[in-house]
Amino acid sequence: MAMEGDFSIEVMMSNEVNPFDAVVRAMNVIRRGKITIKRVVVDMSDSVIKVSIRARGEEDEVRWVCNKLDKLYDVVNVKYMPEEVHMNKVVVSNG
């Protein structure tokens, strides 16, 4: 069984016809994936929609979601990358 991890997914979509329809189509794909969504930020401008997602799950599932998103006609670009884990350093001194 693969280990779960935290991932950042960036989706760029064209904002030509109806931006809300494009976002809803993308959310329906994401909803079908076997990943847990931690945060979604949608930024709409005149020409492009940028959706930033923080998700948790197995990398195969994240890749599946990204491949499905990439097939939507509104989507211009999809990329994902693992979130870096920052370890806190603890210094213990005896004296």
Salt bridges, closest charged atoms under 4 A:
GLU4 OE1 - ARG56 NE 3.83
ASP6 OD1 - ARG56 NH1 3.00
GLU10 OE1 - LYS50 NZ 3.86
GLU59 OE2 - ARG63 NH2 3.89
ASP60 OD1 - ARG63 NH1 3.12
ASP74 OD2 - ARG25 NE 2.93
